[in-house]
Amino acid sequence: MAQLGNLRHRPVRRLTQLYAGLVLYGVSMALMIRSELGLDPWDVFHQGLARQTGLSFGTVTIAVGALVLLLWIPLRQRPGLGTVSNVVVIGLVVDATLTVLPPGEGMPARVALLVAGIVANGAATGLYLGAGLGPGPRDGLMTGFVARHPRFSVRLVRTVIEITVLALGWLLGGTVGLGTVAYALTIGPLAQFFIPVFALPARPAAGAYAT
């Protein structure tokens, strides 16, 4: 798979950046959960499922990621190391973080948790995507569908998917609130800022060597 080929160039940097991004992503999710002010659409869905099934948030996140990855098969998408790692690492980290991070007490603390979670999520997105080792299963579902059906825009497909999971999550009891709106309004600009900051070239320039 193409993403694994990127490990020939600066493998230590890429792997470090990938796993730092995934760990930070899990932490960012936990911060938003503890704010109790609302979650991003997929996490509203994860939380709703967790509340209905009694499973931990991280376990549900891993299960949903694995199921979404199965949807790549008819789209002929090929997962990279980052894709598979995304499914497992984020879920484990969010559960571990929730065990040591208490809920915010008082509105100022809750808002601080929310803001920190959203900013950390944007930075984490830049880190793991910038490593060039494969998108997350949910992002790959979106881009894979658009690749197979080019008459639909990425914006349209993402909007439809996120509205669907948000509605399902809300019906299942997931938390929708200020944080959901704040995430929707800010994650795009944050990702646009952080992705170029952490982006690594897929191949070394002529004469360069791996480190």
N, C-alpha and C positions, 0 to 999 in steps of 0.2 A: 504494500500500500504506500502511496506517495508520501504520507506524513511521516512514516518511519524512515524514509530516505533522508529526511531533514536531520536525523541524528548523526549523519556523517559530518555535519557542519556544527561545531560548537555544542557537542552533545551534553556536556556538563551544564552549560548555561541554559540550554533548552529544557532539560529535565528539571533543573532547580527552579526555573521560572514557571514551568507547568505546575509543579506540585505546590509551590508557594501560592500560585494563583488559586488552585483548587482549595487549599486549606483556608486561604483568606475568604474565598467565596462561602465556604461553610460557616465560618465565623460571622460573616456579614448577615447570613440568613438568621443565625441565632440572635444577633443584635436586634434585628427587626422583629423577630418573634417576641423577645423580651420587652420591646417597647409597647406591645399590645395596642398599636395604633394603626394596624393594617399591614398587609403583606403584598408582595407582587403577585400577579395572577397565578403563576404556577404554584407558588407557595400557599396561596389561599386554597388551591385544590389539594395540595399535599396535606395541609392542616385539616381540611375537611375530612379527607380519607382517614387520617390518623385518629380523629375524634370518633369516627364511625366504626373503625375496626379495632381500636385499642392498641394499635401498633405505635411504635415510636415514630416521631417525625422523620428521623433519618432513615429508618427502615422503609417507610412509605416512599421517600424520595428515591432510594435505590431501586425499589420495585417498579415505580413509575418510569424511571430512567431506562431500566432494562426492557420494559414493555414498549416504550417509544423507540428504542433501538431496533426492536423487531420490525417496526414499521419501515425501517430503512431498506429492508429486503426487497419489497416490490418496487422501491424507488431506485434500486441498484446503487445505493450509497455504500461506500466502504469506510468503516470506522478506522480512526487512527488510535495510537496509544493514548492520546489525550481524551478521546471519546470514551474509551473503556474506563480510563482512570476517573473521568468525570462522574460516571455512574456510581462508582464505589466510594471514592475519597470524600466527596462532598457530604454524602449521607452520614458517613462515620464521624466526620468532623462536626457537623451540626449537632449530632446527639451528644458528643463529648463536650462541646461548648455549653450546651444547655444544662448539663449536669453541674457546671461550676459557675454559671452566670445567672445571678438572681434577677427577677423582674425589676424594672425601674420603679422607684417609689417617688411619686409626685410627678406632675406634668413636665417640669424642666428636665428631670432625669430621663423620662420616657422619650421626650423630643430629642435629647442628646443621643440616646441609643438609636433612634430612628435615623437621624442624620448621619451618624457614624456608620450605620449599616448600609445606607444607600451609597455613600461615598466609597466605602470599602468594597461594595459590590461592583461599582464601576471600575475601580482599580484592579480587582480580581479578574474581571472580564478582560481587561487589557493584558494582564499578565498571561493568562492561560491561552488566549487566542493568539497573542504575540509570539508564543513559543512555536506556533506553526505545526503542532502535532495532532491536529484534528479538533473540530468543534464539539460542543456538547451535544448530546442526543436530541435535545429539543430544538436547538438552532439548526442542526443538520436535517431534521425533519422538515423545517421550513424551507431551507435552501434546496434540499433535494426535491421537494414538491415543485418549487418554481423551476428548477432545471428540467423537470419532466413536463411541466405545463407552463411554458414561457409566456403565455397570454396573461397569466396572473402575475401581479407585481409582488415583490418581497413584502412591501408595506401592507398590502391587502391580505396576503396569506398570514402574516404575523398577527395582524389585527384580529382576523377571524379566529385563529387558534387561541389567542390570549383572551378574547372575550368569551369564548366557549369554556375554557378551563376556569376562568374567573366565575362565570355563572354557575358552573357545576360545583366549584368549591364553596361558593356562598350558600348554595342550597344544602350542601353537606355540613355546613356549620363553620366554615373557614372565616377568618377575620378580615373584613373589608372596611377600610376607613381612610383617615387622612394619609396614612403611609402608602396606601395603594395608589392614591392620586399623586402624591409626591414622587413616588417611584416612577410612575408612568411619565411624568413631566420632565424628570431629571436624568433618568438612566441613559437616554439617547445622547444628550450632550456630554455626560460623563464618559460614556464608552468612546465617543468620538474623540475626546481629549486623551484618554489613557491608551487606547489601542496604538496610535502612532508612537507614543512614548516608549512602549515596551516591544514594539514589533521588531522581529529579527528577520533578516533576509533568508529566503529558503535555501539559497546556495551561496557559498563564499565568492567574493570577487576574485578575479584572476590574480594568482600569486599569493592569495591568503591561505591560512592553514587553520585547522580546527584546534580549539582550545578546550 
